[in-house]
C-alpha cells in the first residue's frame, strides 16, 4: 500500500487548518484597525444574523419535528422576551420533549 494518499490527506488537512486559522487571525487584525462607526456596526450585526440564518435554515428544512418545534419555540421566546439564554433553553427543552414523547 502506498503512503502517498495518506500524505496528500495530511497536507490537505493542514492547508485547511492554516486557511481557517489565518482567516480568523486576519479578520481580527483587520477589524482591530477599522473604526467601528454606526455603518460598520450595522454591517457586522447584519452579517452575523445572515450567517446564523444560513446555518440554521437547512437544519430546520431537513430536520424532524423536534428540530422544527425547537426553532419555533426558540424564535418565539427570542422575539417576545429578547433573552437569548432563555430562548436557547426553551429550544433545547422543546426538542428534548418532542424526542421523549414521539421517539
C-alpha positions in Angstrom: 0.0 0.0 0.0 1.3 3.4 -1.0 1.6 6.1 1.6 1.1 8.9 -0.9 -2.7 9.2 -0.3 -2.0 9.5 3.4 0.4 12.3 2.9 -1.9 14.0 0.5 -4.7 13.8 3.0 -2.5 15.2 5.8 -1.3 18.1 3.6 -4.9 18.9 2.6 -5.9 18.9 6.3 -3.0 21.1 7.3 -3.8 23.5 4.5 -7.5 23.7 5.6 -6.3 24.3 9.2 -3.9 27.1 8.1 -6.6 28.8 6.0 -9.2 28.6 8.7 -6.8 29.9 11.4 -5.4 32.5 9.0 -8.8 33.9 8.2 -9.6 34.2 11.9 -6.4 36.0 12.7 -6.5 38.3 9.7 -10.2 39.1 10.4 -9.2 40.1 13.9 -6.3 42.2 12.7 -8.3 43.9 10.1 -11.2 44.6 12.4 -8.9 45.9 15.1 -7.8 48.7 12.7 -11.3 49.6 11.4 -13.1 52.3 13.4 -16.5 50.9 14.5 -18.8 53.6 13.3 -22.6 53.2 13.1 -22.4 51.9 9.5 -19.7 49.3 10.3 -21.6 48.2 13.4 -24.8 47.7 11.4 -22.9 45.7 8.7 -21.3 43.4 11.4 -24.7 42.9 13.1 -26.4 42.1 9.8 -23.6 39.8 8.7 -23.8 37.7 11.9 -27.5 37.3 11.6 -27.2 36.3 8.0 -24.6 33.6 8.9 -26.8 32.3 11.7 -29.8 32.1 9.4 -27.7 30.4 6.6 -26.5 27.8 9.1 -29.9 27.1 10.8 -32.2 27.1 7.8 -31.0 23.8 6.2 -31.2 22.1 9.6 -34.8 23.2 10.0 -35.8 22.3 6.5 -34.2 18.8 6.6 -34.8 18.1 10.3 -37.6 16.3 12.1 -40.5 17.6 14.1 -38.3 18.2 17.2 -36.0 20.5 15.2 -38.9 22.5 13.9 -40.6 22.7 17.3 -37.3 23.8 18.9 -36.9 26.5 16.2 -40.4 27.8 16.6 -40.1 27.8 20.4 -36.7 29.5 20.4 -37.7 32.1 17.9 -40.9 32.9 19.7 -39.2 33.3 23.0 -36.4 35.3 21.4 -38.9 37.8 19.9 -41.1 38.0 23.0 -38.5 38.0 25.8 -35.4 39.2 24.0 -33.3 36.9 26.2 -31.0 34.6 24.2 -30.3 32.3 27.2 -34.0 31.6 27.8 -34.6 31.2 24.1 -31.8 28.6 23.8 -33.2 26.8 26.9 -36.7 26.7 25.5 -35.4 25.4 22.2 -33.5 22.6 24.0 -36.4 21.7 26.2 -38.9 21.6 23.4 -36.6 19.4 21.2 -36.0 17.1 24.2 -39.7 16.9 25.0 -40.5 16.1 21.4 -38.0 13.3 21.3 -39.1 11.9 24.6 -42.8 11.8 23.6 -42.5 10.9 19.9 -39.4 8.7 19.6 
